[in-house]
Amino acid sequence: METTSRVPPDNALISRLLARRSVTSQSLSFPGPDSSQLCQILELASRVPDHGNLEPWRFIVLQGIEREQASHDLAEIYALEKLGMEPSRLARFKGIIARLFTYAPVVVLVVASPQQSTVATILEQHLSAGAVCMNLLTAVHALGFHGNWLSGWITSSAGARGYFRLHGEESFAGVIQIGTAAEIPHDRNRPDLNRIVTYWPG
Ligand SMILES: Cc1cc2nc3c(=O)[nH]c(=O)nc-3n(C[C@H](O)[C@H](O)[C@H](O)COP(=O)(O)O)c2cc1C
């Protein structure tokens, strides 16, 4: 056990966290994190509460040409899964999927990988995977990059599951896109604490 006394607040960190916001996929471009920055981002991301130390999550990283290849392959899978769709609509959505991973230089798929456990419930394990996604986004921001957390069609597609070799009870917790945005959007309205906080018993 390490002994410690309370450290003073890190105001720079607080300001940085208060400035974090997502950017759209289309506004993400190069540069992305290099391999050592990406390792640091993933290390920070996986530093989450994890009931039972089950590590019920893992990462699939897409970068370089693999982003284009995977987007192309997924567009074909999408078309096969949506055979009944009206053709012009299908062509439009297939085109969107064909560009899915092509904007951000690095895309990380966070896979929730729940384990058999008598300690942690499945819900707790999924919450831990959600915490990984959020930590990942925060780490991206801390290193000076921009990102977003998306779900979309792949998270509900059996074909996409198979393509990325998810097994058993695994599912996609999030698609995290990482890059640099030329323009940062205005911040969205943030929650009003008066509306969401109850100081018990109220
Ligand atoms: C689990 C999860 C899935 C999401 N999936 C999408 C999505 O597929 N498409 C989308 O436009 N936004 C999606 N969002 C919302 C974006 O992340 C959104 O841009 C974000 O909430 C903006 O808030 P921020 O600026 O605080 O990051 C998702 C959010 C979460 C938590």
The ligand as an SDF file (V2000), in Angstrom:
LIG
                    3D

 31 33  0  0  0  0  0  0  0  0999 V2000
  -22.4710    4.5180  -26.9010 C   0  0  0  0  0  0  0  0  0  0  0  0
  -22.5810    5.7180  -27.7760 C   0  0  0  0  0  0  0  0  0  0  0  0
  -22.8170    5.5530  -29.1280 C   0  0  0  0  0  0  0  0  0  0  0  0
  -22.9360    6.6530  -29.9780 C   0  0  0  0  0  0  0  0  0  0  0  0
  -23.1530    6.4540  -31.3090 N   0  0  0  0  0  0  0  0  0  0  0  0
  -23.2870    7.5120  -32.1300 C   0  0  0  0  0  0  0  0  0  0  0  0
  -23.4970    7.3130  -33.5160 C   0  0  0  0  0  0  0  0  0  0  0  0
  -23.5010    6.1940  -34.0170 O   0  0  0  0  0  0  0  0  0  0  0  0
  -23.6690    8.4050  -34.2940 N   0  0  0  0  0  0  0  0  0  0  0  0
  -23.6230    9.6850  -33.7690 C   0  0  0  0  0  0  0  0  0  0  0  0
  -23.7850   10.6420  -34.5320 O   0  0  0  0  0  0  0  0  0  0  0  0
  -23.4140    9.8940  -32.4770 N   0  0  0  0  0  0  0  0  0  0  0  0
  -23.2430    8.8450  -31.6210 C   0  0  0  0  0  0  0  0  0  0  0  0
  -23.0100    9.0380  -30.2930 N   0  0  0  0  0  0  0  0  0  0  0  0
  -22.9670   10.3880  -29.7740 C   0  0  0  0  0  0  0  0  0  0  0  0
  -21.6640   11.0520  -30.1330 C   0  0  0  0  0  0  0  0  0  0  0  0
  -20.6140   10.4430  -29.4290 O   0  0  0  0  0  0  0  0  0  0  0  0
  -21.8390   12.5140  -29.8410 C   0  0  0  0  0  0  0  0  0  0  0  0
  -21.1710   13.2210  -30.7960 O   0  0  0  0  0  0  0  0  0  0  0  0
  -21.3920   12.9040  -28.4580 C   0  0  0  0  0  0  0  0  0  0  0  0
  -22.3990   12.5130  -27.5480 O   0  0  0  0  0  0  0  0  0  0  0  0
  -21.1050   14.3860  -28.3220 C   0  0  0  0  0  0  0  0  0  0  0  0
  -20.8210   14.6390  -26.9860 O   0  0  0  0  0  0  0  0  0  0  0  0
  -19.3800   15.0930  -26.4650 P   0  0  0  0  0  0  0  0  0  0  0  0
  -19.0250   16.3370  -27.2040 O   0  0  0  0  0  0  0  0  0  0  0  0
  -19.5590   15.3010  -25.0060 O   0  0  0  0  0  0  0  0  0  0  0  0
  -18.4150   13.9720  -26.7320 O   0  0  0  0  0  0  0  0  0  0  0  0
  -22.8400    7.9680  -29.4370 C   0  0  0  0  0  0  0  0  0  0  0  0
  -22.5820    8.1260  -28.0680 C   0  0  0  0  0  0  0  0  0  0  0  0
  -22.4500    7.0190  -27.2540 C   0  0  0  0  0  0  0  0  0  0  0  0
  -22.1670    7.2370  -25.7750 C   0  0  0  0  0  0  0  0  0  0  0  0
  1  2  1  0
  2  3  1  0
  2 30  2  0
  3  4  2  0
  4  5  1  0
  4 28  1  0
  5  6  2  0
  6  7  1  0
  6 13  1  0
  7  8  2  0
  7  9  1  0
  9 10  1  0
 10 11  2  0
 10 12  1  0
 12 13  2  0
 13 14  1  0
 14 15  1  0
 14 28  1  0
 15 16  1  0
 16 17  1  0
 16 18  1  0
 18 19  1  0
 18 20  1  0
 20 21  1  0
 20 22  1  0
 22 23  1  0
 23 24  1  0
 24 25  2  0
 24 26  1  0
 24 27  1  0
 28 29  2  0
 29 30  1  0
 30 31  1  0
M  END
$$$$
